Amino acid sequence: MQSNRIKVVERVEKLPGEGALEVLATASAMEAQGRDIIHLEIGEPDSPTPGHIVRAAVQALESGQTGYTPAPGIPELREAIAEDISQTRAIDVDPSQVVVTTGSKIIAFYTMLALLEPGDEVIYPNPGFPVYEAMIGFTGATPVPIRLDEASGFRMSLDDFRRKVSRRTKLIILNSPQNPTGAVLPRGDLEDIADIARHTGIYVLSDEIYNRIQYEGQFVSIAAIPGMEERTIILDGFSKTYAMTGWRLGYGVMPEELVGHLTKLIINSNSCTCTFVQRAGVEALRGPQDAVDKMVESYRRRRDLIVNSLNAIPGMSCARPSGAFYAFPNIRPFGKGSKELADHLLLEAGVATLPGTAFGEWGEGYLRLSYANSDENIQRAVERIGATLGRL
């Protein structure tokens, strides 16, 4: 007798979920049962979307802007993005180089679909955003991780990087400021990576979603290094900077010859990005930036609060992140694996965190805590963590 079970192809069956969303679902289910849970697992601003951005979307809806748009985005938003990238990255960007998407994650996916074939290799950070490794494997290419080590400030080892570049290397993925460690790549490292990329013909996917959330120094994009604009795909979006995670609005800035290929992928998948959401994006970039500046200052204060508080827990140590809104404390002295300890803190302390292994094998020995939360909740969470660890 034939089985009625649907046979799913291997590349889909092997796709992992995303740890943050899975832990959020578990924590939310516990809340529904009456547990008091403090959420430090999800990488989402706790601020509302600024009012002027919301009003722009409402006005667009009320004026009937609910139809299809050009697949790579409405002209006004592509122009606003080109202006913003030109200013913030110190490069000359034309609107024709911009592709607007339903969230920034899709830029990584479409870039890999357009560039990679089985046998190609992709160098990427580990621990790092889990979608990188998942999408590399989905295309049939080979993931080549670069370990981010706490002793070096979670920077890429350039010696390791040079050893791992081969004639099969097609793409390098960078993320700075970085998720989950909060590390920032200094200009010198970017120049060294750019030198290798130029001489070997390798493309770079630069995930810059946290570029506005950097606490020390000025943000530098590898695209601004001479000779790299034509080799770099910038990934960015509105979720983190403008507290627009649920709006699903992202974009890529890339060599113009690649735009048509990503546009075809959009046409054959979701057709276009929501019209009134794009109008909100125009207002986000061209409207007041006060809310962004205020939010970043609150993250700076919360960073210091959570890092100082975690370092006060006997046995725990936490490096001070330079960007994004994540703390990545070292929990090795407690003698438990990252997943086991994260589960223990959720069940016993009511604090939702992510195990470092959600970001790759070299995240073992760490937890990721989002401090995009109130000062009060951060303080309560760390007190609960300290009390729970003290009972181990």
Protein Blocks (a to p, Z undefined) as FASTA:
>chain_A
ZZfbdcddfklmmpccdfklmmmmmmmmmmmnopacddfkbccdfbdcdfklmmmmmmmm
mnopabccdfkbpfklmmmmmmmmmmmnopacdfklpccdehjklmmmmmmmmmpcghia
cdddddddfklmmmmmmnopacddddddfkloopacfklmmmmpcfklmbdcddddddfk
lpacdfklmmmmmmmmmmnopacdddfklmmmcfedjdddfklpghklmmcccdddfklm
nopmknopadddddfklmmmmmmmmmmmnopacfklmmmmmmmmmmcfklmmmmmmmmmm
mmmmmmmmmmmpghiacdddfbdjbdcddfklnopafklmmmmmmmmnopacddfklnoj
klgoiacddfbbcfklmmmmmmmmmmmmmmZZ
